Amino acid sequence: MLKNVKFETSVYSADKLLNTPFKQIVLVGKSNVGKSSFINALCQQKNLAKVGQTPGKTRSINYYNVDQKFYLVDLPGYGYSTMSQKEKQNINALIDQYITKKEQIKHIFFLVDIRHKPTENDRIMYEWLLQKDIPFTIVATKADKVAKTKIDAYLLDITKTLFAKEKIIAFSSQNKLNLDTIEKIIEQEIAVN
């Protein structure tokens, strides 16, 4: 469990990106994949990250300060259709500029919804992550919404669709499935210089 986590700031433009020595653990994923629920489960706070009723609401990069030691950074969700082309371009540029200044980024959690085949946007994100040379973990959210006996089949489906070589972790913010695994990854990454 992450302790003493506070929301610090939302950034809407590249010139406002935090210039900080703190290491950063980053979340990426399409709109409505459950990033806010993931943050709340990880930090054991119900309303730390606002869970939007409307997908595609997050247009900013959100920084969460963890015990004055590192940041959890939530990137805007991608692939939501009501955004104008200009908004999508602005968000993509912001994400790209953030990731390009990658010295402080220690790990990326790439969230996909276990119930759905990864989209074209997910495949683009996966390829993009491979090129960026930053350690990342694929997390299949909302695992409580499928039968336990079918989880492995869903994970295999995601693996095949993404052509992923990495092990995918099934996760549920509801029943905390594999929360301990996620915490261990964060601890290891933060401990490494």
Biotite code that builds the C-alpha atoms (Angstrom):
import biotite.structure as struc

atoms = struc.array([
    struc.Atom([0.000, 0.000, 0.000], chain_id="A", res_id=1, res_name="MET", atom_name="CA", element="C"),
    struc.Atom([1.251, 3.473, -0.838], chain_id="A", res_id=2, res_name="LEU", atom_name="CA", element="C"),
    struc.Atom([1.157, 5.818, 2.151], chain_id="A", res_id=3, res_name="LYS", atom_name="CA", element="C"),
    struc.Atom([0.675, 9.579, 2.458], chain_id="A", res_id=4, res_name="ASN", atom_name="CA", element="C"),
    struc.Atom([-0.447, 10.071, -1.117], chain_id="A", res_id=5, res_name="VAL", atom_name="CA", element="C"),
    struc.Atom([-1.707, 13.517, -2.070], chain_id="A", res_id=6, res_name="LYS", atom_name="CA", element="C"),
    struc.Atom([-2.904, 14.923, -5.354], chain_id="A", res_id=7, res_name="PHE", atom_name="CA", element="C"),
    struc.Atom([-0.385, 17.620, -6.269], chain_id="A", res_id=8, res_name="GLU", atom_name="CA", element="C"),
    struc.Atom([-1.265, 19.205, -9.602], chain_id="A", res_id=9, res_name="THR", atom_name="CA", element="C"),
    struc.Atom([-2.829, 18.852, -13.057], chain_id="A", res_id=10, res_name="SER", atom_name="CA", element="C"),
    struc.Atom([-0.785, 19.924, -16.068], chain_id="A", res_id=11, res_name="VAL", atom_name="CA", element="C"),
    struc.Atom([-2.390, 20.883, -19.383], chain_id="A", res_id=12, res_name="TYR", atom_name="CA", element="C"),
    struc.Atom([0.640, 22.115, -21.328], chain_id="A", res_id=13, res_name="SER", atom_name="CA", element="C"),
    struc.Atom([4.248, 20.994, -21.776], chain_id="A", res_id=14, res_name="ALA", atom_name="CA", element="C"),
    struc.Atom([5.720, 24.181, -20.299], chain_id="A", res_id=15, res_name="ASP", atom_name="CA", element="C"),
    struc.Atom([4.013, 23.366, -16.979], chain_id="A", res_id=16, res_name="LYS", atom_name="CA", element="C"),
    struc.Atom([5.420, 19.810, -16.653], chain_id="A", res_id=17, res_name="LEU", atom_name="CA", element="C"),
    struc.Atom([6.937, 19.371, -13.195], chain_id="A", res_id=18, res_name="LEU", atom_name="CA", element="C"),
    struc.Atom([10.683, 19.754, -13.080], chain_id="A", res_id=19, res_name="ASN", atom_name="CA", element="C"),
    struc.Atom([11.352, 17.431, -10.171], chain_id="A", res_id=20, res_name="THR", atom_name="CA", element="C"),
    struc.Atom([14.112, 15.093, -8.990], chain_id="A", res_id=21, res_name="PRO", atom_name="CA", element="C"),
    struc.Atom([11.466, 12.609, -7.767], chain_id="A", res_id=22, res_name="PHE", atom_name="CA", element="C"),
    struc.Atom([11.165, 9.301, -9.597], chain_id="A", res_id=23, res_name="LYS", atom_name="CA", element="C"),
    struc.Atom([7.893, 8.749, -11.429], chain_id="A", res_id=24, res_name="GLN", atom_name="CA", element="C"),
    struc.Atom([5.617, 5.736, -11.912], chain_id="A", res_id=25, res_name="ILE", atom_name="CA", element="C"),
    struc.Atom([3.302, 6.368, -14.860], chain_id="A", res_id=26, res_name="VAL", atom_name="CA", element="C"),
    struc.Atom([-0.151, 5.110, -15.865], chain_id="A", res_id=27, res_name="LEU", atom_name="CA", element="C"),
    struc.Atom([-1.303, 4.973, -19.488], chain_id="A", res_id=28, res_name="VAL", atom_name="CA", element="C"),
    struc.Atom([-4.438, 3.520, -21.029], chain_id="A", res_id=29, res_name="GLY", atom_name="CA", element="C"),
    struc.Atom([-7.498, 4.338, -23.025], chain_id="A", res_id=30, res_name="LYS", atom_name="CA", element="C"),
    struc.Atom([-10.365, 6.364, -21.590], chain_id="A", res_id=31, res_name="SER", atom_name="CA", element="C"),
    struc.Atom([-12.544, 4.449, -19.159], chain_id="A", res_id=32, res_name="ASN", atom_name="CA", element="C"),
    struc.Atom([-9.988, 1.669, -18.606], chain_id="A", res_id=33, res_name="VAL", atom_name="CA", element="C"),
    struc.Atom([-10.010, 2.240, -14.839], chain_id="A", res_id=34, res_name="GLY", atom_name="CA", element="C"),
    struc.Atom([-6.886, 4.336, -14.160], chain_id="A", res_id=35, res_name="LYS", atom_name="CA", element="C"),
    struc.Atom([-8.576, 6.365, -11.408], chain_id="A", res_id=36, res_name="SER", atom_name="CA", element="C"),
    struc.Atom([-9.859, 3.192, -9.710], chain_id="A", res_id=37, res_name="SER", atom_name="CA", element="C"),
    struc.Atom([-6.354, 1.708, -10.040], chain_id="A", res_id=38, res_name="PHE", atom_name="CA", element="C"),
    struc.Atom([-4.855, 4.748, -8.248], chain_id="A", res_id=39, res_name="ILE", atom_name="CA", element="C"),
    struc.Atom([-7.520, 4.687, -5.529], chain_id="A", res_id=40, res_name="ASN", atom_name="CA", element="C"),
    struc.Atom([-6.991, 0.948, -4.900], chain_id="A", res_id=41, res_name="ALA", atom_name="CA", element="C"),
    struc.Atom([-3.226, 1.340, -4.806], chain_id="A", res_id=42, res_name="LEU", atom_name="CA", element="C"),
    struc.Atom([-3.410, 4.241, -2.360], chain_id="A", res_id=43, res_name="CYS", atom_name="CA", element="C"),
    struc.Atom([-6.367, 2.819, -0.385], chain_id="A", res_id=44, res_name="GLN", atom_name="CA", element="C"),
    struc.Atom([-8.276, 6.065, -0.751], chain_id="A", res_id=45, res_name="GLN", atom_name="CA", element="C"),
    struc.Atom([-11.762, 6.141, -2.224], chain_id="A", res_id=46, res_name="LYS", atom_name="CA", element="C"),
    struc.Atom([-11.738, 9.586, -3.816], chain_id="A", res_id=47, res_name="ASN", atom_name="CA", element="C"),
    struc.Atom([-8.089, 10.463, -4.361], chain_id="A", res_id=48, res_name="LEU", atom_name="CA", element="C"),
    struc.Atom([-8.469, 10.185, -8.130], chain_id="A", res_id=49, res_name="ALA", atom_name="CA", element="C"),
    struc.Atom([-11.852, 11.243, -9.446], chain_id="A", res_id=50, res_name="LYS", atom_name="CA", element="C"),
    struc.Atom([-13.604, 8.356, -11.167], chain_id="A", res_id=51, res_name="VAL", atom_name="CA", element="C"),
    struc.Atom([-15.382, 10.034, -14.071], chain_id="A", res_id=52, res_name="GLY", atom_name="CA", element="C"),
    struc.Atom([-18.876, 9.049, -15.122], chain_id="A", res_id=53, res_name="GLN", atom_name="CA", element="C"),
    struc.Atom([-18.024, 10.250, -18.604], chain_id="A", res_id=54, res_name="THR", atom_name="CA", element="C"),
    struc.Atom([-15.052, 8.661, -20.376], chain_id="A", res_id=55, res_name="PRO", atom_name="CA", element="C"),
    struc.Atom([-12.466, 11.033, -21.826], chain_id="A", res_id=56, res_name="GLY", atom_name="CA", element="C"),
    struc.Atom([-12.816, 13.670, -19.118], chain_id="A", res_id=57, res_name="LYS", atom_name="CA", element="C"),
    struc.Atom([-9.149, 13.651, -18.124], chain_id="A", res_id=58, res_name="THR", atom_name="CA", element="C"),
    struc.Atom([-7.327, 16.017, -20.464], chain_id="A", res_id=59, res_name="ARG", atom_name="CA", element="C"),
    struc.Atom([-4.418, 16.691, -18.131], chain_id="A", res_id=60, res_name="SER", atom_name="CA", element="C"),
    struc.Atom([-1.381, 14.926, -16.717], chain_id="A", res_id=61, res_name="ILE", atom_name="CA", element="C"),
    struc.Atom([-2.139, 14.422, -13.014], chain_id="A", res_id=62, res_name="ASN", atom_name="CA", element="C"),
    struc.Atom([0.654, 14.167, -10.441], chain_id="A", res_id=63, res_name="TYR", atom_name="CA", element="C"),
    struc.Atom([0.146, 12.348, -7.126], chain_id="A", res_id=64, res_name="TYR", atom_name="CA", element="C"),
    struc.Atom([2.874, 12.867, -4.533], chain_id="A", res_id=65, res_name="ASN", atom_name="CA", element="C"),
    struc.Atom([3.668, 9.652, -2.637], chain_id="A", res_id=66, res_name="VAL", atom_name="CA", element="C"),
    struc.Atom([5.115, 10.428, 0.791], chain_id="A", res_id=67, res_name="ASP", atom_name="CA", element="C"),
    struc.Atom([7.494, 13.082, -0.656], chain_id="A", res_id=68, res_name="GLN", atom_name="CA", element="C"),
    struc.Atom([9.419, 10.165, -2.234], chain_id="A", res_id=69, res_name="LYS", atom_name="CA", element="C"),
    struc.Atom([8.071, 9.718, -5.762], chain_id="A", res_id=70, res_name="PHE", atom_name="CA", element="C"),
    struc.Atom([5.161, 10.564, -8.035], chain_id="A", res_id=71, res_name="TYR", atom_name="CA", element="C"),
    struc.Atom([2.358, 8.488, -9.467], chain_id="A", res_id=72, res_name="LEU", atom_name="CA", element="C"),
    struc.Atom([1.591, 10.186, -12.774], chain_id="A", res_id=73, res_name="VAL", atom_name="CA", element="C"),
    struc.Atom([-1.712, 9.626, -14.565], chain_id="A", res_id=74, res_name="ASP", atom_name="CA", element="C"),
    struc.Atom([-1.606, 10.447, -18.280], chain_id="A", res_id=75, res_name="LEU", atom_name="CA", element="C"),
    struc.Atom([-4.772, 11.444, -20.172], chain_id="A", res_id=76, res_name="PRO", atom_name="CA", element="C"),
    struc.Atom([-6.792, 8.533, -21.541], chain_id="A", res_id=77, res_name="GLY", atom_name="CA", element="C"),
    struc.Atom([-6.693, 8.070, -25.302], chain_id="A", res_id=78, res_name="TYR", atom_name="CA", element="C"),
    struc.Atom([-9.147, 6.895, -27.919], chain_id="A", res_id=79, res_name="GLY", atom_name="CA", element="C"),
    struc.Atom([-12.309, 8.660, -26.789], chain_id="A", res_id=80, res_name="TYR", atom_name="CA", element="C"),
    struc.Atom([-14.409, 9.666, -29.763], chain_id="A", res_id=81, res_name="SER", atom_name="CA", element="C"),
    struc.Atom([-16.025, 12.909, -28.527], chain_id="A", res_id=82, res_name="THR", atom_name="CA", element="C"),
    struc.Atom([-12.710, 14.740, -28.469], chain_id="A", res_id=83, res_name="MET", atom_name="CA", element="C"),
    struc.Atom([-12.098, 17.028, -31.411], chain_id="A", res_id=84, res_name="SER", atom_name="CA", element="C"),
    struc.Atom([-9.121, 16.279, -33.646], chain_id="A", res_id=85, res_name="GLN", atom_name="CA", element="C"),
    struc.Atom([-7.360, 19.361, -32.246], chain_id="A", res_id=86, res_name="LYS", atom_name="CA", element="C"),
    struc.Atom([-7.888, 18.183, -28.640], chain_id="A", res_id=87, res_name="GLU", atom_name="CA", element="C"),
    struc.Atom([-6.528, 14.741, -29.519], chain_id="A", res_id=88, res_name="LYS", atom_name="CA", element="C"),
    struc.Atom([-3.460, 16.304, -31.159], chain_id="A", res_id=89, res_name="GLN", atom_name="CA", element="C"),
    struc.Atom([-2.844, 18.544, -28.136], chain_id="A", res_id=90, res_name="ASN", atom_name="CA", element="C"),
    struc.Atom([-3.108, 15.614, -25.722], chain_id="A", res_id=91, res_name="ILE", atom_name="CA", element="C"),
    struc.Atom([-0.863, 13.395, -27.866], chain_id="A", res_id=92, res_name="ASN", atom_name="CA", element="C"),
    struc.Atom([1.741, 16.171, -28.068], chain_id="A", res_id=93, res_name="ALA", atom_name="CA", element="C"),
    struc.Atom([1.589, 16.691, -24.278], chain_id="A", res_id=94, res_name="LEU", atom_name="CA", element="C"),
    struc.Atom([2.052, 12.948, -23.598], chain_id="A", res_id=95, res_name="ILE", atom_name="CA", element="C"),
    struc.Atom([4.874, 12.728, -26.115], chain_id="A", res_id=96, res_name="ASP", atom_name="CA", element="C"),
    struc.Atom([6.712, 15.692, -24.586], chain_id="A", res_id=97, res_name="GLN", atom_name="CA", element="C"),
    struc.Atom([6.238, 14.262, -21.093], chain_id="A", res_id=98, res_name="TYR", atom_name="CA", element="C"),
    struc.Atom([7.573, 10.811, -22.046], chain_id="A", res_id=99, res_name="ILE", atom_name="CA", element="C"),
    struc.Atom([10.466, 12.332, -24.015], chain_id="A", res_id=100, res_name="THR", atom_name="CA", element="C"),
    struc.Atom([11.774, 13.923, -20.798], chain_id="A", res_id=101, res_name="LYS", atom_name="CA", element="C"),
    struc.Atom([11.986, 10.434, -19.410], chain_id="A", res_id=102, res_name="LYS", atom_name="CA", element="C"),
    struc.Atom([14.919, 10.533, -16.978], chain_id="A", res_id=103, res_name="GLU", atom_name="CA", element="C"),
    struc.Atom([12.615, 10.398, -13.936], chain_id="A", res_id=104, res_name="GLN", atom_name="CA", element="C"),
    struc.Atom([10.200, 7.790, -15.337], chain_id="A", res_id=105, res_name="ILE", atom_name="CA", element="C"),
    struc.Atom([11.059, 4.471, -13.716], chain_id="A", res_id=106, res_name="LYS", atom_name="CA", element="C"),
    struc.Atom([8.121, 2.322, -14.806], chain_id="A", res_id=107, res_name="HIS", atom_name="CA", element="C"),
    struc.Atom([4.925, 2.549, -16.846], chain_id="A", res_id=108, res_name="ILE", atom_name="CA", element="C"),
    struc.Atom([1.754, 0.605, -16.127], chain_id="A", res_id=109, res_name="PHE", atom_name="CA", element="C"),
    struc.Atom([-0.107, 0.121, -19.396], chain_id="A", res_id=110, res_name="PHE", atom_name="CA", element="C"),
    struc.Atom([-3.748, -0.564, -18.529], chain_id="A", res_id=111, res_name="LEU", atom_name="CA", element="C"),
    struc.Atom([-6.102, -2.503, -20.809], chain_id="A", res_id=112, res_name="VAL", atom_name="CA", element="C"),
    struc.Atom([-9.646, -3.688, -20.079], chain_id="A", res_id=113, res_name="ASP", atom_name="CA", element="C"),
    struc.Atom([-9.639, -7.482, -19.630], chain_id="A", res_id=114, res_name="ILE", atom_name="CA", element="C"),
    struc.Atom([-13.158, -7.737, -21.087], chain_id="A", res_id=115, res_name="ARG", atom_name="CA", element="C"),
    struc.Atom([-12.325, -6.315, -24.499], chain_id="A", res_id=116, res_name="HIS", atom_name="CA", element="C"),
    struc.Atom([-9.814, -7.104, -27.198], chain_id="A", res_id=117, res_name="LYS", atom_name="CA", element="C"),
    struc.Atom([-7.166, -4.376, -27.311], chain_id="A", res_id=118, res_name="PRO", atom_name="CA", element="C"),
    struc.Atom([-8.063, -1.660, -29.803], chain_id="A", res_id=119, res_name="THR", atom_name="CA", element="C"),
    struc.Atom([-5.934, -0.248, -32.608], chain_id="A", res_id=120, res_name="GLU", atom_name="CA", element="C"),
    struc.Atom([-5.035, 2.597, -30.208], chain_id="A", res_id=121, res_name="ASN", atom_name="CA", element="C"),
    struc.Atom([-3.874, 0.042, -27.622], chain_id="A", res_id=122, res_name="ASP", atom_name="CA", element="C"),
    struc.Atom([-1.682, -1.621, -30.233], chain_id="A", res_id=123, res_name="ARG", atom_name="CA", element="C"),
    struc.Atom([-0.192, 1.775, -31.176], chain_id="A", res_id=124, res_name="ILE", atom_name="CA", element="C"),
    struc.Atom([0.470, 2.506, -27.479], chain_id="A", res_id=125, res_name="MET", atom_name="CA", element="C"),
    struc.Atom([2.133, -0.891, -27.006], chain_id="A", res_id=126, res_name="TYR", atom_name="CA", element="C"),
    struc.Atom([4.430, -0.355, -30.014], chain_id="A", res_id=127, res_name="GLU", atom_name="CA", element="C"),
    struc.Atom([5.196, 3.155, -28.792], chain_id="A", res_id=128, res_name="TRP", atom_name="CA", element="C"),
    struc.Atom([6.150, 1.858, -25.333], chain_id="A", res_id=129, res_name="LEU", atom_name="CA", element="C"),
    struc.Atom([8.489, -0.715, -26.871], chain_id="A", res_id=130, res_name="LEU", atom_name="CA", element="C"),
    struc.Atom([10.285, 2.092, -28.735], chain_id="A", res_id=131, res_name="GLN", atom_name="CA", element="C"),
    struc.Atom([10.615, 4.312, -25.648], chain_id="A", res_id=132, res_name="LYS", atom_name="CA", element="C"),
    struc.Atom([12.903, 1.896, -23.807], chain_id="A", res_id=133, res_name="ASP", atom_name="CA", element="C"),
    struc.Atom([11.227, 2.421, -20.411], chain_id="A", res_id=134, res_name="ILE", atom_name="CA", element="C"),
    struc.Atom([10.309, -0.646, -18.302], chain_id="A", res_id=135, res_name="PRO", atom_name="CA", element="C"),
    struc.Atom([6.565, -1.287, -18.423], chain_id="A", res_id=136, res_name="PHE", atom_name="CA", element="C"),
    struc.Atom([3.949, -3.765, -17.229], chain_id="A", res_id=137, res_name="THR", atom_name="CA", element="C"),
    struc.Atom([0.664, -4.558, -18.980], chain_id="A", res_id=138, res_name="ILE", atom_name="CA", element="C"),
    struc.Atom([-2.198, -4.655, -16.484], chain_id="A", res_id=139, res_name="VAL", atom_name="CA", element="C"),
    struc.Atom([-5.601, -6.078, -17.458], chain_id="A", res_id=140, res_name="ALA", atom_name="CA", element="C"),
    struc.Atom([-8.119, -4.173, -15.321], chain_id="A", res_id=141, res_name="THR", atom_name="CA", element="C"),
    struc.Atom([-11.680, -5.058, -14.258], chain_id="A", res_id=142, res_name="LYS", atom_name="CA", element="C"),
    struc.Atom([-10.805, -8.737, -13.732], chain_id="A", res_id=143, res_name="ALA", atom_name="CA", element="C"),
    struc.Atom([-13.671, -9.009, -11.217], chain_id="A", res_id=144, res_name="ASP", atom_name="CA", element="C"),
    struc.Atom([-16.090, -8.528, -14.132], chain_id="A", res_id=145, res_name="LYS", atom_name="CA", element="C"),
    struc.Atom([-15.165, -11.882, -15.736], chain_id="A", res_id=146, res_name="VAL", atom_name="CA", element="C"),
    struc.Atom([-15.389, -15.438, -14.385], chain_id="A", res_id=147, res_name="ALA", atom_name="CA", element="C"),
    struc.Atom([-12.243, -16.494, -12.507], chain_id="A", res_id=148, res_name="LYS", atom_name="CA", element="C"),
    struc.Atom([-12.015, -19.611, -14.656], chain_id="A", res_id=149, res_name="THR", atom_name="CA", element="C"),
    struc.Atom([-11.854, -17.461, -17.807], chain_id="A", res_id=150, res_name="LYS", atom_name="CA", element="C"),
    struc.Atom([-9.188, -14.965, -16.723], chain_id="A", res_id=151, res_name="ILE", atom_name="CA", element="C"),
    struc.Atom([-6.319, -16.897, -18.353], chain_id="A", res_id=152, res_name="ASP", atom_name="CA", element="C"),
    struc.Atom([-8.211, -17.139, -21.649], chain_id="A", res_id=153, res_name="ALA", atom_name="CA", element="C"),
    struc.Atom([-8.856, -13.373, -21.641], chain_id="A", res_id=154, res_name="TYR", atom_name="CA", element="C"),
    struc.Atom([-5.180, -12.681, -20.879], chain_id="A", res_id=155, res_name="LEU", atom_name="CA", element="C"),
    struc.Atom([-4.133, -14.954, -23.742], chain_id="A", res_id=156, res_name="LEU", atom_name="CA", element="C"),
    struc.Atom([-6.483, -13.044, -26.049], chain_id="A", res_id=157, res_name="ASP", atom_name="CA", element="C"),
    struc.Atom([-4.861, -9.729, -25.064], chain_id="A", res_id=158, res_name="ILE", atom_name="CA", element="C"),
    struc.Atom([-1.375, -11.222, -25.516], chain_id="A", res_id=159, res_name="THR", atom_name="CA", element="C"),
    struc.Atom([-2.211, -12.444, -29.023], chain_id="A", res_id=160, res_name="LYS", atom_name="CA", element="C"),
    struc.Atom([-3.894, -9.190, -30.081], chain_id="A", res_id=161, res_name="THR", atom_name="CA", element="C"),
    struc.Atom([-0.956, -7.049, -28.923], chain_id="A", res_id=162, res_name="LEU", atom_name="CA", element="C"),
    struc.Atom([1.659, -9.637, -29.995], chain_id="A", res_id=163, res_name="PHE", atom_name="CA", element="C"),
    struc.Atom([2.970, -9.072, -26.474], chain_id="A", res_id=164, res_name="ALA", atom_name="CA", element="C"),
    struc.Atom([5.992, -10.915, -25.122], chain_id="A", res_id=165, res_name="LYS", atom_name="CA", element="C"),
    struc.Atom([5.442, -9.633, -21.573], chain_id="A", res_id=166, res_name="GLU", atom_name="CA", element="C"),
    struc.Atom([3.469, -11.397, -18.865], chain_id="A", res_id=167, res_name="LYS", atom_name="CA", element="C"),
    struc.Atom([0.141, -9.597, -18.366], chain_id="A", res_id=168, res_name="ILE", atom_name="CA", element="C"),
    struc.Atom([-1.177, -9.092, -14.839], chain_id="A", res_id=169, res_name="ILE", atom_name="CA", element="C"),
    struc.Atom([-4.926, -9.443, -14.218], chain_id="A", res_id=170, res_name="ALA", atom_name="CA", element="C"),
    struc.Atom([-6.058, -6.750, -11.781], chain_id="A", res_id=171, res_name="PHE", atom_name="CA", element="C"),
    struc.Atom([-9.221, -5.735, -9.962], chain_id="A", res_id=172, res_name="SER", atom_name="CA", element="C"),
    struc.Atom([-9.628, -2.540, -7.979], chain_id="A", res_id=173, res_name="SER", atom_name="CA", element="C"),
    struc.Atom([-12.768, -4.085, -6.436], chain_id="A", res_id=174, res_name="GLN", atom_name="CA", element="C"),
    struc.Atom([-11.322, -7.251, -4.905], chain_id="A", res_id=175, res_name="ASN", atom_name="CA", element="C"),
    struc.Atom([-7.653, -6.124, -5.008], chain_id="A", res_id=176, res_name="LYS", atom_name="CA", element="C"),
    struc.Atom([-6.596, -9.057, -7.209], chain_id="A", res_id=177, res_name="LEU", atom_name="CA", element="C"),
    struc.Atom([-2.794, -8.850, -7.699], chain_id="A", res_id=178, res_name="ASN", atom_name="CA", element="C"),
    struc.Atom([-2.553, -5.499, -5.895], chain_id="A", res_id=179, res_name="LEU", atom_name="CA", element="C"),
    struc.Atom([0.412, -6.934, -3.960], chain_id="A", res_id=180, res_name="ASP", atom_name="CA", element="C"),
    struc.Atom([2.175, -7.768, -7.261], chain_id="A", res_id=181, res_name="THR", atom_name="CA", element="C"),
    struc.Atom([1.745, -4.170, -8.485], chain_id="A", res_id=182, res_name="ILE", atom_name="CA", element="C"),
    struc.Atom([3.037, -2.827, -5.156], chain_id="A", res_id=183, res_name="GLU", atom_name="CA", element="C"),
    struc.Atom([6.138, -5.050, -5.387], chain_id="A", res_id=184, res_name="LYS", atom_name="CA", element="C"),
    struc.Atom([6.919, -3.782, -8.900], chain_id="A", res_id=185, res_name="ILE", atom_name="CA", element="C"),
    struc.Atom([6.663, -0.171, -7.673], chain_id="A", res_id=186, res_name="ILE", atom_name="CA", element="C"),
    struc.Atom([8.833, -0.876, -4.608], chain_id="A", res_id=187, res_name="GLU", atom_name="CA", element="C"),
    struc.Atom([11.533, -2.488, -6.752], chain_id="A", res_id=188, res_name="GLN", atom_name="CA", element="C"),
    struc.Atom([11.544, 0.330, -9.303], chain_id="A", res_id=189, res_name="GLU", atom_name="CA", element="C"),
    struc.Atom([11.687, 3.057, -6.673], chain_id="A", res_id=190, res_name="ILE", atom_name="CA", element="C"),
    struc.Atom([14.476, 1.262, -4.804], chain_id="A", res_id=191, res_name="ALA", atom_name="CA", element="C"),
    struc.Atom([16.682, 1.102, -7.922], chain_id="A", res_id=192, res_name="VAL", atom_name="CA", element="C"),
    struc.Atom([18.884, 4.175, -8.442], chain_id="A", res_id=193, res_name="ASN", atom_name="CA", element="C"),
])
